[in-house]
């Protein structure tokens, strides 16, 4: 890595910042600061129905309390015009179309078992509607007072040859035949293209992000995003997917495992150095779990020491 490295922290206000988020953010922050690079903070607030009031401001406050800093700050909901431009580019190339199929419709059409959110879409709505408005009228033939209660989504028209292979900086070689496994995947559920899959590609390219550090639950989403980079003619970043923090049951850290919110640790009188010290231990840097500030970790961070298994969390001490 060189001084041209640009990384990012991308909290979402769908819930409070918790220990699992912070561990991944630590790796992202250390990757950038160790190389003398730049850190971008980007609040990913496009998932409106799941927003928690005050969560975005609380996340920023918690990150600062833990010792994180950044060089630039952005909010996705203020950048919607950029996503609209990208969507229009895809539409002009015949690579995006409106789809009225619900998740239940797609699940019912599966010819084989699927894992998690990885559903295959066969292209039912390809060339079915001439516009977003036509799809809306199909879903809402007699809307009350002209207000649509159901809306379509935008899908990417996946090419026939869509095997994507790349070398992840931590997880190693990864490949997927997107056409065979996913088919035409959703881009956004807003008319102007303001959806996660499209927005993160547009933003990472526009912000000059050179490496995306995130949880390995998003590794299967990367081939879709690489297809979008190429379709839009954008420079692709490198990727570095790290294992998640899980509870004793092996499932992703959640409320069922107790309160692991950073704000709750703060209220309980736990110091920031205790949290970063524990997470440094989990990343192979702090054998005795002693309190250590985030600022002291860049000099001793070694990515090769990060365990490849998920961190099973029980308690800080």
C-alpha positions as a Markdown table, in Angstrom:
| # | Residue | x | y | z |
|---|---|---|---|---|
| 1 | Unk | 0.0 | 0.0 | 0.0 |
| 2 | Unk | 1.1 | 3.6 | -0.6 |
| 3 | Unk | 0.1 | 7.1 | 0.6 |
| 4 | Unk | -2.5 | 7.0 | -2.2 |
| 5 | Unk | -4.6 | 4.7 | -0.1 |
| 6 | Unk | -8.2 | 5.8 | 0.5 |
| 7 | Unk | -10.5 | 3.8 | 2.8 |
| 8 | Unk | -13.9 | 4.4 | 4.3 |
| 9 | Unk | -16.1 | 3.9 | 7.3 |
| 10 | Unk | -19.7 | 3.4 | 6.3 |
| 11 | Unk | -22.1 | 3.3 | 9.3 |
| 12 | Unk | -25.8 | 2.9 | 8.7 |
| 13 | Unk | -28.5 | 4.5 | 10.9 |
| 14 | Unk | -30.6 | 1.3 | 11.0 |
| 15 | Unk | -29.4 | 0.6 | 14.5 |
| 16 | Unk | -26.9 | 1.6 | 17.1 |
| 17 | Unk | -23.1 | 1.1 | 16.6 |
| 18 | Unk | -22.1 | -2.1 | 18.2 |
| 19 | Unk | -19.0 | -4.1 | 18.9 |
| 20 | Unk | -19.1 | -6.0 | 15.6 |
| 21 | Unk | -19.3 | -2.8 | 13.6 |
| 22 | Unk | -16.4 | -1.3 | 15.4 |
| 23 | Unk | -14.1 | -4.2 | 14.9 |
| 24 | Unk | -14.6 | -4.0 | 11.1 |
| 25 | Unk | -14.2 | -0.2 | 11.2 |
| 26 | Unk | -10.9 | -0.7 | 13.2 |
| 27 | Unk | -9.5 | -2.8 | 10.5 |
| 28 | Unk | -10.6 | -0.2 | 7.8 |
| 29 | Unk | -9.2 | 2.7 | 9.8 |
| 30 | Unk | -5.9 | 0.9 | 10.6 |
| 31 | Unk | -5.4 | -0.1 | 7.0 |
| 32 | Unk | -5.6 | 3.5 | 6.0 |
| 33 | Unk | -3.7 | 5.2 | 8.8 |
| 34 | Unk | -0.9 | 2.6 | 8.7 |
| 35 | Unk | -0.3 | 3.5 | 5.0 |
| 36 | Unk | -0.5 | 7.2 | 5.5 |
| 37 | Unk | -3.8 | 7.2 | 3.6 |
| 38 | Unk | -7.1 | 9.0 | 3.8 |
| 39 | Unk | -10.2 | 7.9 | 5.7 |
| 40 | Unk | -13.7 | 8.8 | 4.5 |
| 41 | Unk | -16.8 | 8.7 | 6.8 |
| 42 | Unk | -20.0 | 8.0 | 4.8 |
| 43 | Unk | -23.3 | 7.7 | 6.5 |
| 44 | Unk | -25.4 | 5.2 | 4.4 |
| 45 | Unk | -28.9 | 6.4 | 5.2 |
| 46 | Unk | -30.8 | 5.2 | 2.1 |
| 47 | Unk | -32.7 | 2.4 | 3.9 |
| 48 | Unk | -35.4 | 4.8 | 5.1 |
| 49 | Unk | -38.0 | 2.4 | 6.7 |
| 50 | Unk | -35.4 | 0.9 | 9.0 |
| 51 | Unk | -33.9 | 4.2 | 10.2 |
| 52 | Unk | -33.6 | 4.7 | 14.0 |
| 53 | Unk | -34.1 | 8.3 | 15.1 |
| 54 | Unk | -30.8 | 9.7 | 16.3 |
| 55 | Unk | -28.7 | 6.7 | 15.2 |
| 56 | Unk | -26.6 | 8.5 | 12.7 |
| 57 | Unk | -25.5 | 11.2 | 15.1 |
| 58 | Unk | -25.0 | 8.6 | 17.9 |
| 59 | Unk | -22.7 | 6.6 | 15.6 |
| 60 | Unk | -20.5 | 9.6 | 14.8 |
| 61 | Unk | -20.3 | 10.5 | 18.5 |
| 62 | Unk | -19.4 | 6.9 | 19.4 |
| 63 | Unk | -16.7 | 6.7 | 16.7 |
| 64 | Unk | -15.1 | 9.9 | 17.9 |
| 65 | Unk | -15.2 | 8.7 | 21.5 |
| 66 | Unk | -13.4 | 5.5 | 20.5 |
| 67 | Unk | -10.6 | 7.6 | 18.9 |
| 68 | Unk | -11.6 | 7.4 | 15.2 |
| 69 | Unk | -11.0 | 10.3 | 13.0 |
| 70 | Unk | -11.5 | 10.9 | 9.3 |
| 71 | Unk | -10.6 | 13.4 | 6.5 |
| 72 | Unk | -13.9 | 13.7 | 4.6 |
| 73 | Unk | -17.5 | 13.2 | 5.5 |
| 74 | Unk | -20.5 | 12.4 | 3.4 |
| 75 | Unk | -24.2 | 11.5 | 3.7 |
| 76 | Unk | -25.7 | 9.3 | 1.0 |
| 77 | Unk | -29.2 | 10.9 | 1.1 |
| 78 | Unk | -27.5 | 14.2 | 0.0 |
| 79 | Unk | -26.1 | 12.5 | -3.1 |
| 80 | Unk | -29.2 | 11.1 | -4.8 |
| 81 | Unk | -28.7 | 13.0 | -8.0 |
| 82 | Unk | -25.4 | 11.1 | -8.6 |
| 83 | Unk | -27.3 | 7.8 | -8.3 |
| 84 | Unk | -29.9 | 9.0 | -10.7 |
| 85 | Unk | -27.2 | 9.8 | -13.2 |
| 86 | Unk | -25.7 | 6.4 | -12.9 |
| 87 | Unk | -29.1 | 4.7 | -13.3 |
| 88 | Unk | -29.8 | 6.7 | -16.4 |
| 89 | Unk | -26.4 | 5.6 | -17.8 |
| 90 | Unk | -27.4 | 2.0 | -17.2 |
| 91 | Unk | -30.8 | 2.5 | -18.7 |
| 92 | Unk | -29.4 | 4.1 | -21.8 |
| 93 | Unk | -27.2 | 1.0 | -22.3 |
| 94 | Unk | -30.2 | -1.3 | -21.8 |
| 95 | Unk | -28.8 | -2.6 | -18.6 |
| 96 | Unk | -31.5 | -1.5 | -16.1 |
| 97 | Unk | -35.3 | -2.2 | -16.1 |
| 98 | Unk | -38.2 | -1.8 | -13.7 |
| 99 | Unk | -39.5 | -5.0 | -12.1 |
| 100 | Unk | -42.8 | -5.6 | -10.3 |
| 101 | Unk | -41.9 | -9.1 | -8.8 |
| 102 | Unk | -42.0 | -9.3 | -5.1 |
| 103 | Unk | -39.5 | -11.3 | -3.0 |
| 104 | Unk | -42.3 | -13.8 | -2.5 |
| 105 | Unk | -42.7 | -14.1 | -6.3 |
| 106 | Unk | -39.0 | -14.7 | -6.8 |
| 107 | Unk | -38.9 | -17.2 | -3.9 |
| 108 | Unk | -41.8 | -19.1 | -5.4 |
| 109 | Unk | -40.0 | -19.4 | -8.8 |
| 110 | Unk | -36.9 | -21.0 | -7.4 |
| 111 | Unk | -36.1 | -24.3 | -9.0 |
| 112 | Unk | -33.4 | -25.1 | -6.4 |
| 113 | Unk | -32.8 | -24.4 | -2.7 |
| 114 | Unk | -31.1 | -21.1 | -1.9 |
| 115 | Unk | -29.0 | -19.7 | 0.9 |
| 116 | Unk | -30.0 | -16.5 | 2.8 |
| 117 | Unk | -30.7 | -13.7 | 0.4 |
| 118 | Unk | -29.1 | -15.3 | -2.6 |
| 119 | Unk | -32.2 | -15.7 | -4.8 |
| 120 | Unk | -32.0 | -16.4 | -8.5 |
| 121 | Unk | -34.2 | -14.2 | -10.7 |
| 122 | Unk | -34.9 | -15.5 | -14.2 |
| 123 | Unk | -35.9 | -12.2 | -15.8 |
| 124 | Unk | -39.7 | -12.2 | -15.7 |
| 125 | Unk | -39.9 | -8.5 | -16.2 |
| 126 | Unk | -37.2 | -8.1 | -18.8 |
| 127 | Unk | -38.7 | -6.0 | -21.6 |
| 128 | Unk | -42.1 | -6.1 | -19.9 |
| 129 | Unk | -42.5 | -2.4 | -19.1 |
| 130 | Unk | -41.5 | 0.7 | -21.2 |
| 131 | Unk | -41.0 | 2.8 | -18.1 |
| 132 | Unk | -41.0 | 3.1 | -14.3 |
| 133 | Unk | -44.5 | 4.7 | -14.5 |
| 134 | Unk | -45.9 | 1.8 | -16.5 |
| 135 | Unk | -44.7 | -0.6 | -13.9 |
| 136 | Unk | -46.2 | 1.6 | -11.1 |
| 137 | Unk | -49.5 | 1.6 | -13.0 |
| 138 | Unk | -49.4 | -2.2 | -13.2 |
| 139 | Unk | -48.9 | -2.5 | -9.4 |
| 140 | Unk | -51.4 | 0.2 | -8.6 |
| 141 | Unk | -54.2 | 0.1 | -11.2 |
| 142 | Unk | -56.5 | 2.2 | -9.1 |
| 143 | Unk | -54.4 | 4.0 | -6.5 |
| 144 | Unk | -56.2 | 6.0 | -3.8 |
| 145 | Unk | -56.1 | 9.7 | -4.6 |
| 146 | Unk | -53.4 | 8.9 | -7.2 |
| 147 | Unk | -50.9 | 7.7 | -4.6 |
| 148 | Unk | -49.0 | 4.5 | -5.4 |
| 149 | Unk | -48.9 | 2.1 | -2.5 |
| 150 | Unk | -46.5 | -0.4 | -4.1 |
| 151 | Unk | -43.5 | 0.5 | -6.2 |
| 152 | Unk | -41.3 | -1.5 | -8.5 |
| 153 | Unk | -37.5 | -2.0 | -8.1 |
| 154 | Unk | -34.8 | -1.5 | -10.7 |
| 155 | Unk | -32.9 | -4.6 | -11.8 |
| 156 | Unk | -29.6 | -5.0 | -13.6 |
| 157 | Unk | -29.7 | -6.9 | -16.8 |
| 158 | Unk | -27.0 | -9.4 | -16.2 |
| 159 | Unk | -25.0 | -10.4 | -19.3 |
| 160 | Unk | -24.8 | -14.0 | -20.3 |
| 161 | Unk | -21.1 | -14.1 | -19.6 |
| 162 | Unk | -21.0 | -12.9 | -16.1 |
| 163 | Unk | -18.4 | -15.0 | -14.2 |
| 164 | Unk | -16.6 | -12.6 | -11.9 |
| 165 | Unk | -13.4 | -13.7 | -10.2 |
| 166 | Unk | -11.2 | -11.5 | -7.9 |
| 167 | Unk | -8.6 | -11.9 | -5.2 |
| 168 | Unk | -9.8 | -10.5 | -1.9 |
| 169 | Unk | -7.1 | -9.0 | 0.3 |
| 170 | Unk | -8.1 | -11.2 | 3.3 |
| 171 | Unk | -10.5 | -13.9 | 2.1 |
| 172 | Unk | -8.5 | -14.9 | -0.9 |
| 173 | Unk | -9.7 | -16.0 | -4.3 |
| 174 | Unk | -13.4 | -15.7 | -4.9 |
| 175 | Unk | -15.6 | -16.2 | -8.0 |
| 176 | Unk | -19.2 | -16.3 | -8.9 |
| 177 | Unk | -21.2 | -16.9 | -12.1 |
| 178 | Unk | -23.6 | -14.0 | -11.4 |
| 179 | Unk | -25.9 | -15.0 | -14.3 |
| 180 | Unk | -26.3 | -18.6 | -13.1 |
| 181 | Unk | -26.5 | -17.9 | -9.4 |
| 182 | Unk | -28.4 | -14.6 | -9.2 |
| 183 | Unk | -29.6 | -13.7 | -12.6 |
| 184 | Unk | -30.9 | -10.1 | -12.9 |
| 185 | Unk | -30.2 | -8.6 | -9.4 |
| 186 | Unk | -31.9 | -5.6 | -7.8 |
| 187 | Unk | -30.2 | -2.3 | -8.1 |
| 188 | Unk | -32.5 | 0.0 | -6.2 |
| 189 | Unk | -36.0 | 0.4 | -4.8 |
| 190 | Unk | -36.3 | 4.1 | -5.5 |
| 191 | Unk | -37.2 | 5.7 | -8.9 |
| 192 | Unk | -34.1 | 7.8 | -8.9 |
| 193 | Unk | -31.8 | 4.8 | -8.2 |
| 194 | Unk | -31.1 | 5.5 | -4.5 |
| 195 | Unk | -30.4 | 2.0 | -3.4 |
| 196 | Unk | -27.5 | 0.3 | -1.6 |
| 197 | Unk | -26.1 | -1.8 | -4.4 |
| 198 | Unk | -25.9 | 1.1 | -6.9 |
| 199 | Unk | -25.1 | 3.8 | -4.4 |
| 200 | Unk | -22.0 | 2.2 | -2.9 |
| 201 | Unk | -20.5 | 1.6 | -6.3 |
| 202 | Unk | -21.1 | 5.2 | -7.4 |
| 203 | Unk | -19.8 | 6.6 | -4.1 |
| 204 | Unk | -16.7 | 4.5 | -3.7 |
| 205 | Unk | -15.7 | 5.5 | -7.3 |
| 206 | Unk | -16.5 | 9.2 | -6.8 |
| 207 | Unk | -14.6 | 9.3 | -3.5 |
| 208 | Unk | -11.6 | 7.6 | -4.9 |
| 209 | Unk | -11.8 | 4.6 | -2.5 |
| 210 | Unk | -8.9 | 2.3 | -3.3 |
| 211 | Unk | -9.9 | -0.5 | -0.9 |
| 212 | Unk | -13.2 | -1.5 | 0.6 |
| 213 | Unk | -12.9 | -3.1 | 4.1 |
| 214 | Unk | -16.1 | -4.7 | 5.3 |
| 215 | Unk | -17.6 | -7.8 | 6.9 |
| 216 | Unk | -17.4 | -11.1 | 5.0 |
| 217 | Unk | -21.2 | -11.4 | 5.0 |
| 218 | Unk | -20.9 | -9.0 | 2.0 |
| 219 | Unk | -18.4 | -11.0 | 0.1 |
| 220 | Unk | -21.2 | -12.6 | -2.1 |
| 221 | Unk | -22.4 | -9.1 | -3.0 |
| 222 | Unk | -19.0 | -8.1 | -4.5 |
| 223 | Unk | -19.4 | -9.8 | -7.9 |
| 224 | Unk | -22.6 | -7.8 | -8.5 |
| 225 | Unk | -20.9 | -4.6 | -7.6 |
| 226 | Unk | -17.9 | -5.4 | -9.9 |
| 227 | Unk | -20.3 | -5.9 | -12.8 |
| 228 | Unk | -21.7 | -2.4 | -12.1 |
| 229 | Unk | -18.2 | -0.8 | -11.9 |
| 230 | Unk | -17.5 | -2.3 | -15.4 |
| 231 | Unk | -20.9 | -1.3 | -16.8 |
| 232 | Unk | -20.5 | 2.3 | -15.7 |
| 233 | Unk | -16.8 | 2.5 | -16.7 |
| 234 | Unk | -15.7 | 3.2 | -13.2 |
| 235 | Unk | -12.4 | 2.2 | -11.5 |
| 236 | Unk | -12.7 | -0.8 | -9.3 |
| 237 | Unk | -11.3 | -0.8 | -5.7 |
| 238 | Unk | -9.7 | -3.7 | -4.0 |
| 239 | Unk | -11.6 | -5.6 | -1.4 |
| 240 | Unk | -10.8 | -6.8 | 2.1 |
| 241 | Unk | -13.5 | -8.9 | 3.8 |
| 242 | Unk | -13.0 | -9.8 | 7.5 |
| 243 | Unk | -14.9 | -12.2 | 9.7 |
| 244 | Unk | -17.8 | -11.0 | 11.7 |
| 245 | Unk | -18.3 | -10.9 | 15.5 |
| 246 | Unk | -20.8 | -13.6 | 16.5 |
| 247 | Unk | -22.5 | -14.7 | 19.7 |
| 248 | Unk | -22.0 | -18.0 | 21.6 |
| 249 | Unk | -24.5 | -19.6 | 19.2 |
| 250 | Unk | -22.4 | -18.8 | 16.2 |
| 251 | Unk | -24.9 | -16.3 | 14.8 |
| 252 | Unk | -24.2 | -12.7 | 13.9 |
| 253 | Unk | -24.0 | -10.4 | 16.9 |
| 254 | Unk | -27.5 | -9.1 | 17.7 |
| 255 | Unk | -29.8 | -8.1 | 20.6 |
| 256 | Unk | -30.3 | -11.8 | 21.5 |
| 257 | Unk | -26.7 | -11.9 | 22.6 |
| 258 | Unk | -27.1 | -9.0 | 25.1 |
| 259 | Unk | -26.4 | -5.3 | 24.8 |
| 260 | Unk | -23.2 | -4.8 | 22.9 |
| 261 | Unk | -23.9 | -1.2 | 21.8 |
| 262 | Unk | -21.0 | 1.2 | 22.2 |
| 263 | Unk | -23.3 | 3.8 | 23.8 |
| 264 | Unk | -24.3 | 1.2 | 26.5 |
| 265 | Unk | -20.6 | 0.4 | 27.3 |
| 266 | Unk | -20.0 | 4.2 | 27.7 |
| 267 | Unk | -23.0 | 4.5 | 30.0 |
| 268 | Unk | -21.7 | 1.6 | 32.1 |
| 269 | Unk | -18.4 | 3.5 | 32.7 |
| 270 | Unk | -16.3 | 1.3 | 30.4 |
| 271 | Unk | -13.4 | 3.3 | 28.9 |
| 272 | Unk | -12.8 | 3.6 | 25.2 |
| 273 | Unk | -9.3 | 2.1 | 25.6 |
| 274 | Unk | -10.8 | -1.1 | 27.2 |
| 275 | Unk | -13.0 | -1.6 | 24.1 |
| 276 | Unk | -10.2 | -0.9 | 21.6 |
| 277 | Unk | -7.8 | -3.0 | 23.7 |
| 278 | Unk | -10.2 | -6.0 | 23.6 |
| 279 | Unk | -10.7 | -5.6 | 19.8 |
| 280 | Unk | -7.0 | -5.3 | 19.3 |
| 281 | Unk | -6.6 | -8.6 | 21.2 |
| 282 | Unk | -9.2 | -10.2 | 18.8 |
| 283 | Unk | -7.2 | -9.0 | 15.9 |
| 284 | Unk | -4.0 | -10.5 | 17.1 |
| 285 | Unk | -2.3 | -7.4 | 18.4 |
| 286 | Unk | -2.8 | -7.4 | 22.2 |
| 287 | Unk | -2.1 | -10.7 | 23.9 |
| 288 | Unk | -3.2 | -9.6 | 27.4 |
| 289 | Unk | -6.3 | -7.7 | 26.4 |
| 290 | Unk | -4.9 | -4.6 | 28.2 |
| 291 | Unk | -6.5 | -1.2 | 27.6 |
| 292 | Unk | -4.9 | 0.5 | 24.6 |
| 293 | Unk | -6.0 | 3.6 | 22.6 |
| 294 | Unk | -6.8 | 3.3 | 19.0 |
| 295 | Unk | -4.1 | 5.8 | 18.1 |
| 296 | Unk | -1.4 | 3.4 | 19.4 |
| 297 | Unk | -2.4 | 0.5 | 17.2 |
| 298 | Unk | -1.4 | 1.7 | 13.8 |
| 299 | Unk | 2.3 | 1.1 | 14.6 |
| 300 | Unk | 1.7 | -2.6 | 15.6 |
| 301 | Unk | -1.2 | -3.6 | 13.3 |
| 302 | Unk | -0.4 | -6.6 | 11.1 |
| 303 | Unk | -3.2 | -7.8 | 8.9 |
| 304 | Unk | -1.7 | -11.3 | 8.6 |
| 305 | Unk | -2.4 | -11.8 | 12.3 |
| 306 | Unk | -6.2 | -11.4 | 12.0 |
| 307 | Unk | -7.9 | -14.7 | 12.7 |
| 308 | Unk | -9.8 | -16.2 | 9.8 |
| 309 | Unk | -12.6 | -17.4 | 12.1 |
| 310 | Unk | -15.4 | -15.3 | 13.4 |
| 311 | Unk | -14.9 | -13.7 | 16.8 |
| 312 | Unk | -17.1 | -15.3 | 19.4 |
| 313 | Unk | -18.0 | -12.7 | 21.9 |
| 314 | Unk | -18.8 | -13.4 | 25.5 |
| 315 | Unk | -17.6 | -10.3 | 27.5 |
| 316 | Unk | -14.9 | -7.7 | 27.3 |
| 317 | Unk | -12.7 | -8.8 | 30.1 |
